[in-house]
Amino acid sequence: MQEDGPTGRDREQITIKDLSAALGLSITTISRALNGYSDVSAKTRERVQQTAREMGYTPNRNAQRLVTQKSHSLGWIKGDGSQHFVDPHFVEVFAGVLREVKHYDYDVVFASGAEQEIISLYQRYVNDQSVDGFILELPQPDDVRIDYLLKTDLPFVVHGRESRSDQYSWVDIDNFGLFETLTTVLLAAGHKQIAFINGDEHYSFAVERRLGVQSAFQKAGLSEGLSVYNAVHPMVHAGFQLTQKALENPDITAIIYSSAVMTVEGRAAIEASNRTVGEDLEIATMDDELRHVDVRHLEGLISFVRAPLNDSGHALVRQLMKRIQNKGGPSGELVPGRFKLRPHLPAHLIPDHFVVE
């Protein structure tokens, strides 16, 4: 026997006209309330949106686009390097982005291509107006993607910064300040031979971190004692090899890692070298709070500076939506860093604008 299914009215999609009849408001007011226009009071917007949810209203994206000239999609274009999509740093930011766009009733259009094809991909999405703005990650100095997008009228936000950051919206951490501070603390604790295992200096974040470490040495009046080792992006396999290389210098008493991913891998190289973390070797690391990299077993053994990448994903969407909704010019947002040092290290040297756990 065939079960009774929804009939008549139940099968029909709820429309703006239905909301208008239910609320006693004009179709124009309903439309503008649903699209967040500021000329509709916050109380009315909330009333309309609540009723829409209760009645099961789903916007017709094609009709909505004709009214608002918006696609309700954000673009993210990424090079298709072999390791890029398994990079836990990327996964964490992307997860934050996907959670945040839901609050704006937006989707993310994701595309990839060879590095030499990236600008043509941007051109395609700009020309067909299929996205309202772009999210960029891993900026390089004088980034060609930023060159192109600054010549268009389309909003974009960058995870990171390069020299033109006053011209676009961005989300970042204080890479220079955090690593300068971390190095200053280790130098003050008596470590004059420090290895810095950094990311890929093709990207601005890694350059800023190295400059911060070097600045701490310069301020301490030291012209030597720093050894810098660079990974190739996305750093997922570099920790062991670079730690081995650093420990070929028996005078190294401290290692700073640019990522907890490399710290976890470097631990095996340290153990194989007969050095002991927390005794004859001090370790400090950036911790992006990656859910798939468990560092709880290192608590108390090493020092951390923490800034969750998932928070950056949420912030990227907020910053981009401000531009899409014409709520001001380009602006930046610093995700705050938090220090958790081993007890014997001089925490009083950490500037007040950073949090000490």
N, C-alpha and C positions, 0 to 999 in steps of 0.2 A: 504494500500500500504506500502510495506516495505521501510523504509528509507535507503538511501545509507550510508554505513558505510565505515570506512577506508579500503582501499584495498592495495594489493601488498606491496610496500615498507613501507607504513604508519603503517602496522601491525607488521613489524619486529622490534625487539629490536635493538637500536643503539649499535654497538660494538666498541671495541678499534680499530679494523681495519678501521671502518668508520671514526673515529677521526683521525687516521693516514693519511688516504687519504685526508681528508679535510684540514689538517694542513701541510702536507708534511713532517711529522716527523716519525721516526721509531716507530714501535709498542713498543719496549723496552723503548724508551724515553717517550712515552705517558703513559705507565704503571707506570713508576717511578715517573712521574710528578703527576699523579692522586693519588699516594700513599705517596706523600710528601717527597720523598728522596732529601737530600740536594745536591747530585751531579748533579741535574738538577737546572738550574738557577731559581731564584724567578720569573723573567720575563716570562720564558717559562712555569713554573708551573701555573702562573696566566692565561696565554694565553690558555693553555690546559684546565684548569678547567672552564674558561669562555665559551669556545667553547663546552665543555661537557654539561654545563648547557643549553646553547642555543639549542643544538641538542637533548636534553632530554635523555642524556646518564645516565643509571642506572647501577652501577657496579654489576656484577655477583658475589655474595658473595662466592660461592663455588670455582669459578675460582680464585678469589682474594686471598682466603685463601691458595690455593695451591702455589701461587707465593710468598706471603708475610709471610706465616706461622702465620698469625694473624686471629683471629676470628671476630675482630671488635665488640666485646662485652665486657662489664665490668660486673663483678659479685657483687651483694649486697645480703648477706645472713643475715637474721634477725630472732631472736627468736620470736616465735608466741604467746607471752604472750597476755592476753585478751585485754589489753589496748594499746599495742605497736603501732598499726596501726592507732589509732585515736589521738595519741600524736601530738599536733600541731607543736612541735619542729621538730619531724621527718618529718612531711609533708613539712615544709618549706625548710629543707635541701634537701629533695628528689626533690622538685620542681626546685631548683637551679641546681642540678645534671642533671635532664632531659633537662633543657634548654641548658646547656653547652655542653653535649655530641653531640648535633646536629652539632656543629661547627667542629667536628672531624669525622663525618659520622659514629658514634658508636651507639650501642644500650646498654641498661641496662638489664641484666638478673637478675630477682629478685626471691629469694627463701626464704622459711621460714621453720622452724622445731622446735621441742622441744629443749630446751637448751642442753640436754644431747646428742643430735644428730648433733649438729652444726658442730663439727670437721669432722664427716663422710660426711656431705654435702660439706664442703670445699674439702675434699679428692676426692669426685666424680668429681667436676668441674676441679680440678687440673689434675687428671688422664686422663680425656677425652679431655683436652685442649680446652674446649668449651668457655673459657673466657681468655682475655689477662691480666687481673688484677682484683683486688678486692678493694672495698670500705668498710672500717670497721667504725662503729660508737660506741660511748659509751665504750671506753676501760676501763677495770678494771685493778687495780694493778696486774702485772704479768699475763697479759691476755693470756689465753690458745690459742686463735685464733692466736695471734701474735707469740706465741711459735711455732705453727705449720707452719705458713707462712714463718717465718724466715728460716726454714729448706728447703724451696722450692726455685725454681728459679723464681717464678712468682711475678711480682711487686704488691705492694699494698700500699694504702694510708689510714691513720687513721684520723678520725675526733676526735681529742683529742690526748693526750699523756700519756704514762706511762714511766717507768724508762729507757726503751731502745730506746727512740725516736731518738737517733743518728743513729740507724740502719734501719730506715724506713722513708718514706715520711709522712708528717702529715700536717693538718690544724687545727688551734686552736685559741682561744683568750687567753690573759694573765689573766687567772682566778685568780691566786694568786695576781698579781699586781692590778687588777681592784678592787677586794674586800678589799685588804689592804688599798687602797687609799680611797675608799668609807667610810670605817670605821674610818680612820684617820680624815676625814673631819667632821664626826659626833661627834667624841670625842672632836675635837677642838672647836666645837660649844657648848660644855658643856654637851653632853649626855654621862653619865657614866653608865647607865643601858640600855643595848641594847640587843634586841632579834634578832637572826639571823635565819631566816626560810629558810633552805637549801634544796637541792635536796637529792638524794639517795646516801649515801656515799659508796655504793658498787662500784660506778663509780668514776674514777679519777677526773673528773671535779669538783665534789662536795667536794672531799677531799681537792683539791687545794684551793677552795673558803673558806672553813672553816679555813684552815691554814693561808690564807691571813688575814681573820678577826682576828684570834688569834694573828698574828704577830703585827697588829696595836695596840692591847691592850698591848702586851708586850713592844713595843717601847714607849708607853705612860706611862709605869711603873705601869700598873694596873694588878693585879692578880685576880680580880673578877669583876663582873658587866656584863659579857657576858653569855647569855643563848642561846644555840643552839638547834634547833628543826629540825628533818630530815623527809622529805617526802619519800614515796616509789615511785620509778619510775613508771609512767611518770609524776608525780606531778599534774595531772589534777584535782584531787579532794581534795588536801591537804590544800589549802589555808585557808579555813574557819576554819577547826578544829584546825590547828596549831596556827592560830592567836588567837583563843579563849584560847588555852592553854597558849600562851605567855602573854596574858593580864590578866591572873589570878594573875600575879605579878604586883601590882599597881605602883611599882617603875619604870617600863619600860617606857622610854620616847621616844624611837626610835626603829623602826623595819627595818631590811634589808631583802629584799626578793631575793631569787635566781632566780626567774622567774616572769615576769609580769602576767602569768597565775595565780599564787598564790596570787599576789597582788590584782588582780581584785576580786577574791573570798574572800580574807581577808578583803576587804573593808566592806562587810556586817557584819562581826564579830566585826569590829571596831565600826561601827554605833550602833550595839546592846549593846556595852559595855559603851555607853555614852561618849566615847572618841571622840575627834575631830581632824581629820587629818589636819596638818598644824598649829594647835594651841597647844594642849597639847600632841600631838603625831607626831613625825617626821617620814616620810616614805621615803625609798630609795629602788630602785629595779633594777635588771638586766632587760633590755628590748631587746629581740631578734628580735624585729620588726616583730612579727608574724601577717600576714595579717588578721587572723581570731580572733585576740584579740585586741580590740579597747581600747587604753589607752588615747585617746585624751582628754577625760573628766577629766583626772588626771593631765594634763599639768598645771604647776604653783602650784599645791597642793603638789606634791612629787618630788623627785630628781631621775634622771635616769642615768644609764650607758648603752650605746647602742652599739650593735654589731650585724648586721643583719645576721641571719642564712642562708638566701638565698644566700648571698655573699659567705658563707662557702661552700655551695653546688657547686657553680661555681669553687671555688678554689680547691676543692677536685679533680674535673675532670682535671683541669690544671696540678696539681701536679702529678697525676697518669699518664697522657699522656706523661709527660716528661720522666718518667721511662720506659713506654712502647716503646717510640720512641728513647730510649737510649741517651737522652740528659742530661747526668750527673747522679751523684749518688743521694742517698736519701737526701731530703731537706725538710724544714718546712716552713710554711707560717702563720704568725700571722695576723688575721683579726683585724684591729685597733678598739679600743674602744673609744667612745665619751661620755663625761660627760655633762649632763645638770642639774645643781644644782639649787635649790631654791635660790633666790637672797641674802638671809641673810647668806648663808653658805660660808665658806672661800675657794673660788675657787683657791686662790693662792697656796694652798697646793697640788694641782694636778700637778704631774710631767710633764715636758715639752713634753715627748714623748707621752702623751695622748692629745686628742683634747678636748677643752672645747667649748661647743656651747653657 
